[in-house]
Amino acid sequence: MNASKKAIPKLDYLFIRNSEKVHYQQPVAELVEHALLTGEGSLSASGALAADTGRFTGRTPYDRIIVADALTEDSIWWGDINQPISAQSFAYLFKEVGAYLSGREIFVRDAIAGADPSYSIGVRAVTETAYQSVFVNNLFIRPTSPDPMSRPEWSILAAPGYTCADPERYGLHHPHFVIIDFTHKVVLIAGTGYTGEIKKGMFSVMNFILPLEKQVLPMHCAANTDTRGHTALFFGLSGTGKTTLSADQSRMLVGDDEHGWSDNGIFNFEGGCYAKCVGLDESKEPEIFHAVRFGALIENIRYVPGTRLPDYDDVSKTENTRVAYPIDHIMGSVTLGQASVPKDIFFLTADAFGVLPPVSLLSTTQAMYHFMSGYTAKVAGTEEGVSEPRAVFSACFGEAFLPLHPAQYAELLRGRLAGRPINVWLVNTGWVAGPYGVGRRIKLAYTRSIIKAALTGVLKEAIFRTHPVFGLRYPTSCPDVPDAVLDPVQLWADENAYYAKANQLARRFIDNFKRYGNEVSKDVLDASPTVVESASLI
């Protein structure tokens, strides 16, 4: 295929020295054609490009590394998530990846991260494959007049074919890696074709820059709004229902995953969505199902044998099958990516211990505490010998992408909530009437009714009780939800067994917070659960 005849950017500053093999800002149709001709993917029955990302079908979070230098050494929350690499090692690998891409046909796409022009960042993504460039087009914001002669503020180099021959010498765990250099404003992605590394690499960048330089709160959440400007945010880890509950046909989707909260309101970091495909069904998630059309990229799916119809129930390659599409593939979405300050915030958790109320109204310090906790639970049965649920804590519902200490994000949340009539709700989409294996998962219809009642203001008018262990204020009534479901202890056969399990979970919350050290303010610590040893004391 002939290289594009358009003007192409000079890439010497990225150590990429060829120019005749550069495809700049190629239209999606040409990228799809290139991917089909070179065997990167196939065309599904709906017209979406189906690609296989190779060995890696998900992120490898412990291979994400940050350059330790004068800019970062005293500001990064160093640990298992944020691991350091020397500036010297990065300089070597930067040149190596640049040299590797120099000898290949490559795809360059200029894009934008951040829908609010006051906080947006220009990004140049250089990818080894056409399907990765389709992903960049779909997930980032598409500029109206890109200039190949300009140099965007940040650069991403994605080279799935490059691996480091001597990783230990350069401070790497494996030959593949994701490295962020905040001084040179470069993200290097090597040895993996999983496109989520591109998206989350830039999300990590925004999570560092915006709080420190702009006092903007970056958030790993979905957002929707209505015609009255009543905006809602949905935080939640995998399996909590974030995608399902935020994709409401009666409301307009602002974005499904990454947002900032500034003085101006809410803004999407992205220009598209990256949705899970496993079990995708037209009747349950029609918006996502119909977004899988030409221009979309589906990853690691298998077809129904003898057809080009994606088999969304086939997880033989991975359970993390994905589809990436521009947000305008969702009917009624807010394509400008901006909305007003939220009136309601939902922290979603699938509590498999069965002790948290289906919904609670949080104070500001409780909101900060549960924001920093980022709790959900994984159910038993996935591993031999595991007989009970496992508590999972991911700070700010996105720990893998936080360069700063979680307390810094929580304090930004405090500032955003201060003096505003914003409701923060903790919604348990998990189990009632007992833990996993004994109780049952709360009906989705009940959760939808709870969300609706919260958004309309009805729920806040109910009579509230306070949970003796977690200190949570929960309503005793909600339209279309049985009263007994709202009080978690009522459906348990044994009250003492309920409080024993509640104490067990409370201790896990308390133990999790110990890792935050002395950087958490006392009033937030005071919002932690209180272990009560006997139901008779309640």
C-alpha positions in Angstrom: 0.0 0.0 0.0 1.3 3.4 -0.9 2.1 5.8 1.9 -0.3 8.7 2.4 0.2 11.7 0.1 -0.7 14.1 2.9 1.9 16.2 4.6 3.6 14.2 7.3 5.2 15.3 10.6 8.9 15.2 11.3 9.4 12.6 14.1 13.1 13.0 14.8 12.4 14.3 18.3 10.9 10.8 18.9 14.0 9.1 17.4 11.9 8.0 14.4 13.9 8.9 11.3 12.0 7.5 8.3 9.4 9.6 6.6 8.4 7.7 3.5 6.5 5.0 5.5 4.4 7.3 7.7 0.6 7.3 7.5 -0.6 10.6 9.1 -4.1 11.1 10.2 -5.4 8.4 7.9 -9.2 8.1 7.6 -10.7 5.1 9.4 -11.8 3.5 6.2 -8.2 3.5 4.9 -7.0 2.1 8.3 -9.5 -0.7 8.2 -8.5 -1.4 4.6 -4.9 -1.6 5.6 -5.6 -3.9 8.5 -7.5 -6.3 6.3 -4.8 -6.3 3.6 -2.0 -7.0 6.1 -3.9 -9.6 8.2 -4.3 -7.5 11.3 -8.0 -8.2 11.4 -11.2 -9.2 9.7 -14.5 -7.5 9.0 -17.3 -8.6 11.1 -20.9 -8.9 9.9 -21.8 -5.6 11.4 -18.9 -3.8 9.6 -16.7 -3.5 12.7 -13.0 -4.3 12.4 -12.2 -7.4 14.5 -8.5 -7.6 15.6 -6.5 -9.9 17.8 -4.2 -8.1 20.2 -1.8 -11.1 20.4 -0.3 -12.5 23.6 -1.8 -9.8 25.9 -5.5 -9.4 26.1 -5.4 -7.1 29.1 -3.2 -4.6 30.8 -0.1 -5.8 32.7 -0.3 -3.3 35.6 2.9 -4.3 37.3 4.8 -3.5 34.1 3.7 0.2 34.2 6.8 2.2 35.3 7.4 5.9 35.9 10.7 7.7 35.4 12.0 8.9 38.7 13.6 12.3 38.3 13.5 15.8 39.8 9.9 16.3 38.8 8.5 13.0 40.2 10.7 11.7 43.0 8.9 13.6 45.7 5.4 13.7 44.3 4.7 10.1 43.1 3.0 7.6 45.4 5.8 5.0 44.9 5.0 1.3 45.5 3.8 -1.7 43.7 1.6 0.3 41.4 4.0 3.2 40.7 7.5 1.7 40.2 10.5 3.8 39.4 12.9 3.5 36.5 16.0 5.7 36.0 16.2 8.5 33.5 19.2 6.8 31.9 17.3 3.6 31.4 14.4 5.5 29.9 16.7 7.4 27.5 18.1 4.1 26.2 14.7 2.5 25.7 13.2 5.6 24.1 15.9 5.6 21.5 15.5 1.8 21.0 11.7 2.0 20.5 12.2 5.0 18.1 14.8 3.1 16.1 12.6 0.0 16.0 9.7 2.1 14.6 12.0 3.9 12.1 12.3 0.8 10.0 8.6 0.1 9.7 5.4 1.3 8.2 3.8 3.3 11.0 0.6 5.3 11.8 0.6 8.7 13.3 -2.5 10.3 14.7 -2.8 13.6 16.5 -5.6 13.7 19.0 -6.8 15.5 22.2 -7.3 14.3 25.8 -9.8 16.4 27.7 -13.0 17.9 26.2 -12.7 21.2 28.1 -10.4 23.4 26.1 -9.1 25.0 29.4 -7.6 21.6 30.4 -7.1 19.7 27.2 -3.8 18.1 26.2 -2.5 17.5 22.7 -1.4 14.0 22.0 0.5 12.4 19.1 0.2 8.6 19.0 2.6 6.7 16.9 1.5 3.1 16.4 3.0 0.1 14.7 -0.4 -1.2 13.5 -3.4 0.2 11.8 -5.9 -1.2 14.3 -4.1 0.6 17.1 -4.6 3.9 15.1 -8.3 3.1 14.8 -8.4 2.7 18.6 -6.7 6.1 19.1 -9.2 7.7 16.7 -12.1 6.2 18.6 -11.0 6.7 22.2 -9.3 10.1 22.0 -11.0 13.4 21.0 -10.7 14.0 17.3 -9.3 17.5 16.4 -11.0 19.4 13.6 -7.8 20.8 12.0 -4.7 18.7 13.0 -1.4 20.3 11.9 1.3 17.8 11.0 3.9 20.5 11.4 3.0 21.2 15.0 4.3 19.2 17.9 1.6 18.1 20.4 2.5 18.4 24.1 2.5 14.6 24.7 3.6 11.6 22.6 2.7 8.0 22.8 4.8 5.3 21.1 3.1 2.0 20.8 5.4 -0.8 19.4 3.9 -4.2 20.2 6.7 -5.9 18.2 9.5 -4.5 20.3 10.8 -6.2 23.4 13.8 -5.4 25.5 16.6 -8.0 25.1 18.0 -7.4 28.6 15.2 -6.2 30.8 16.9 -6.6 34.2 19.8 -4.3 33.1 17.4 -1.5 32.6 15.2 -2.0 35.6 12.4 -3.8 33.9 10.5 -6.9 35.2 9.8 -8.3 31.7 10.8 -7.6 28.1 7.5 -5.8 27.6 6.7 -2.5 29.4 4.8 0.7 29.7 6.9 3.7 30.8 5.7 7.2 31.5 8.2 10.1 31.5 6.6 13.2 32.9 9.6 15.4 32.1 9.9 14.5 28.4 6.1 14.0 28.2 6.4 10.6 26.5 4.6 7.3 27.0 6.4 4.2 25.7 4.4 1.0 25.2 6.3 -2.0 24.0 5.8 -5.7 23.6 2.0 -5.6 24.0 -0.7 -5.0 21.4 -3.5 -4.5 23.9 -4.9 -1.1 23.1 -6.1 -0.5 26.7 -2.5 0.3 27.6 -2.7 3.4 25.3 -5.9 4.6 26.9 -4.8 4.0 30.5 -1.3 5.3 29.9 -2.8 8.7 29.0 -5.3 8.5 31.9 -2.3 8.1 34.3 -0.8 11.2 32.8 -4.0 13.2 33.3 -4.2 11.9 36.9 -0.8 13.5 37.6 -1.0 16.7 35.6 -4.5 17.9 36.4 -4.4 17.7 40.2 -1.0 19.2 40.6 -1.1 21.9 37.9 -4.8 22.7 37.5 -6.5 21.7 40.7 -8.9 19.5 38.6 -10.2 16.2 40.1 -9.6 13.4 37.7 -12.1 10.5 38.1 -12.4 6.9 36.9 -16.2 7.0 36.5 -19.1 7.2 34.0 -21.2 10.3 33.7 -24.6 11.0 32.3 -27.0 13.9 32.3 -30.5 15.0 31.3 -32.2 17.9 29.5 -32.3 19.9 32.8 -28.6 19.6 33.3 -28.9 17.1 36.2 -25.6 15.3 36.0 -24.8 12.1 37.7 -21.5 10.2 38.2 -21.1 6.5 38.5 -18.0 5.0 40.1 -17.4 1.3 40.4 -15.0 -1.5 39.8 -15.6 -4.4 37.4 -18.8 -6.3 38.1 -20.6 -3.5 40.0 -22.9 -2.5 37.2 -21.3 0.9 36.3 -21.8 0.4 32.5 -25.3 -1.0 32.9 -26.6 1.7 35.3 -25.0 4.7 33.5 -26.3 3.6 30.1 -29.8 4.8 30.7 -32.0 5.4 27.6 -33.8 8.3 29.4 -30.5 10.1 30.0 -27.6 11.3 27.8 -24.2 9.7 28.2 -21.4 12.1 28.8 -18.7 9.4 28.9 -18.3 5.8 30.2 -14.9 5.8 32.0 -12.7 8.9 32.5 -13.7 12.4 33.5 -12.4 15.6 35.1 -14.2 17.9 37.6 -13.2 21.5 37.3 -14.7 24.8 38.3 -16.5 24.7 35.0 -18.2 21.3 35.7 -17.6 17.8 34.4 -15.7 17.0 31.2 -14.9 13.8 29.4 -11.2 12.9 28.9 -12.1 10.8 25.9 -14.0 10.9 22.6 -15.3 7.4 22.8 -16.0 4.2 24.8 -14.2 1.0 25.5 -16.9 -1.4 26.5 -16.6 -5.1 27.6 -18.2 -7.5 25.1 -18.6 -10.7 27.1 -22.2 -11.7 27.1 -23.2 -8.7 25.1 -26.9 -9.0 24.3 -29.1 -6.7 22.2 -32.0 -6.9 24.7 -29.9 -6.1 27.8 -27.5 -3.5 26.4 -28.9 -2.2 23.1 -26.8 0.9 23.0 -23.5 -0.9 23.1 -24.8 -3.7 20.8 -25.7 -1.3 18.1 -22.5 0.7 18.5 -20.6 -2.3 17.1 -20.7 -1.2 13.5 -18.3 0.2 10.9 -15.7 2.4 12.5 -15.8 0.4 15.8 -12.9 -2.0 16.8 -13.7 -5.3 18.5 -10.9 -7.1 20.1 -10.2 -10.8 20.7 -13.7 -12.0 19.9 -14.5 -15.3 18.2 -17.1 -15.7 15.5 -20.0 -18.1 15.4 -18.5 -20.9 13.3 -19.0 -20.5 9.6 -20.1 -16.8 10.0 -18.8 -13.4 10.7 -21.2 -12.9 13.6 -19.3 -12.2 16.8 -20.0 -14.9 19.5 -19.9 -12.7 22.6 -20.3 -15.8 24.8 -17.1 -17.4 23.5 -14.3 -16.5 26.0 -11.8 -19.1 24.7 -9.4 -16.3 23.9 -10.2 -14.1 26.9 -13.0 -12.9 29.1 -11.8 -9.4 28.5 -13.2 -9.0 25.0 -13.7 -5.4 24.1 -15.2 -2.9 21.7 -13.9 0.6 21.1 -16.1 3.1 19.3 -16.6 6.9 19.0 -19.1 8.2 21.5 -21.4 9.4 18.7 -22.1 5.7 18.1 -24.3 6.0 21.2 -27.6 7.7 20.3 -28.3 10.8 22.4 -24.7 11.0 23.8 -23.2 14.4 24.7 -20.7 14.6 21.9 -19.1 17.8 23.2 -18.1 15.8 26.3 -19.0 18.5 28.9 -21.8 18.7 31.5 -22.7 20.7 34.6 -21.5 20.0 38.2 -23.0 16.7 39.4 -26.1 16.7 41.6 -25.8 13.0 42.4 -22.7 10.7 42.8 -23.0 7.0 43.0 -20.3 4.7 44.4 -21.2 1.2 43.2 -20.1 -1.9 45.1 -21.0 -5.5 44.7 -20.8 -6.6 48.4 -20.7 -10.3 48.3 -20.6 -10.5 52.1 -24.2 -9.3 52.0 -24.0 -6.8 54.8 -24.0 -3.3 53.2 -27.3 -1.6 52.7 -28.6 -1.4 49.1 -28.2 2.3 49.3 -26.8 4.8 51.8 -26.4 8.6 51.8 -22.9 9.6 52.7 -21.5 12.7 54.5 -18.6 14.5 53.0 -16.0 12.6 55.1 -17.8 9.3 54.5 -17.7 10.1 50.8 -13.9 10.7 51.1 -13.4 7.5 53.1 -15.3 5.3 50.7 -13.8 7.0 47.7 -10.3 6.2 49.0 -11.5 2.6 49.9 -12.9 1.8 46.4 -14.5 -1.4 47.8 -16.1 -4.3 46.0 -15.9 -8.0 46.5 -15.1 -11.0 44.3 -17.2 -14.1 44.7 -15.9 -17.5 45.7 -15.7 -20.5 43.4 -13.2 -19.1 40.9 -10.3 -20.8 42.6 -10.0 -24.2 44.3 -10.2 -23.9 48.0 -11.8 -20.5 48.1 -15.0 -20.8 50.1 -16.0 -17.2 50.8 -16.0 -13.8 49.1 -12.8 -11.8 48.8 -12.8 -8.1 49.6 -11.1 -5.9 46.9 -10.0 -2.4 47.5 -8.9 -0.1 44.7 -8.2 3.5 45.8 -10.5 6.0 44.2 -12.0 3.2 42.1 -8.9 3.2 39.9 -5.7 2.6 41.9 -3.8 1.2 39.0 -3.8 4.6 37.4 -3.1 6.9 40.3 0.4 8.5 40.3 -0.4 10.5 43.5 -1.3 9.5 47.0 -5.1 8.7 47.2 -5.5 11.3 49.9 -4.7 14.0 47.4 -7.6 13.0 45.2 -9.9 12.7 48.2 -9.0 16.2 49.4 -9.9 17.5 45.9 -13.2 15.7 46.2 -13.8 17.4 49.5 -13.2 20.8 47.9 -15.6 20.0 45.1 -18.4 18.9 47.5 -17.9 21.9 49.8 -20.9 24.3 49.9 -22.7 22.5 47.1 -26.0 20.5 47.3 -24.5 17.3 46.0 -25.7 13.9 47.1 -23.2 11.1 47.4 -24.7 7.6 47.5 -23.1 4.2 48.3 -25.1 1.7 46.3 -24.7 -2.1 47.0 -25.4 -4.0 43.8 -24.3 -7.2 45.4 -25.9 -9.6 47.9 -28.8 -9.4 50.3 -30.3 -12.0 52.8 -26.8 -13.5 53.4 -23.4 -13.7 51.8 -22.7 -15.2 48.4 -23.7 -18.9 48.5 -26.4 -18.2 51.1 -28.2 -15.0 50.1 -29.1 -13.7 46.7 -28.0 -10.8 44.5 -30.3 -7.8 44.7 -32.5 -7.5 41.7 -31.3 -5.1 39.0 -34.9 -3.7 38.9 -34.6 -2.7 42.6 -31.2 -1.0 41.9 -32.6 0.9 38.9 -35.5 2.0 41.1 -33.1 3.2 43.8 -31.1 5.2 41.2 -34.3 6.7 39.8 -35.5 7.7 43.2 -32.2 9.3 44.0 -32.1 11.3 40.8 -35.7 12.5 41.2 -35.1 13.6 44.8 -37.7 11.2 46.2 -35.2 9.0 48.0 -33.7 11.8 50.1 -37.1 12.5 51.6 -37.4 9.1 53.2 -36.8 8.3 56.9 -33.2 7.2 57.4 -31.6 4.9 59.9 -27.9 4.6 60.9 -26.0 1.4 60.5 -24.3 0.5 63.9 -21.1 -0.9 62.3 -20.5 1.2 59.2 -22.2 4.4 60.4 -24.1 4.6 57.1 -27.4 6.4 56.9 -29.8 4.3 54.8 -33.4 5.0 53.8 -36.2 2.8 55.1 -38.4 3.2 52.0 -38.1 3.6 48.3 -40.7 3.4 45.5 -40.9 -0.1 43.9 -38.4 -1.6 46.4 -39.6 -3.7 49.4 -38.8 -2.1 52.7 -37.2 -5.2 54.1 -34.6 -5.2 51.2 -33.4 -1.7 52.3 -32.5 -2.8 55.8 -29.7 -5.4 55.4 -30.2 -7.2 58.7 -33.9 -7.9 58.2 -33.4 -10.5 55.5 -30.8 -12.5 57.4 -32.1 -15.6 59.3 -29.6 -15.0 62.2 -29.0 -11.5 63.5 -25.8 -12.5 65.3 -24.4 -14.1 62.1 -25.2 -10.8 60.2 -23.2 -8.7 62.7 -20.3 -11.2 62.8 -20.0 -10.9 59.0 -20.4 -7.1 59.2 -17.6 -6.9 61.7 -15.5 -9.1 59.5 -15.9 -6.7 56.5 -15.4 -3.7 58.8 -12.0 -5.0 59.9 -11.0 -5.4 56.3 -11.9 -1.7 55.6 -9.8 -0.7 58.6 -6.8 -2.8 57.7 -6.9 -1.5 54.1 -6.7 2.1 55.3 -3.5 1.4 57.3 -1.5 1.4 54.0 -2.3 5.1 53.6 0.0 6.0 56.5 -0.2 9.4 58.1 -1.4 11.3 55.0 -5.1 10.9 55.8 -6.8 13.7 57.8 -8.4 12.7 61.1 -11.9 13.5 60.2 -11.7 11.0 57.3 -10.3 8.3 59.6 -13.2 9.0 61.9 -15.6 7.9 59.1 -14.3 4.3 59.3 -16.5 1.5 60.5 -16.7 0.6 64.2 -16.4 -3.1 65.1 -19.3 -4.1 67.5 -18.5 -7.4 69.1 -22.1 -8.5 69.9 -25.5 -7.9 68.5 -26.8 -7.4 72.0 -24.7 -4.2 72.3 -26.4 -2.7 69.3 
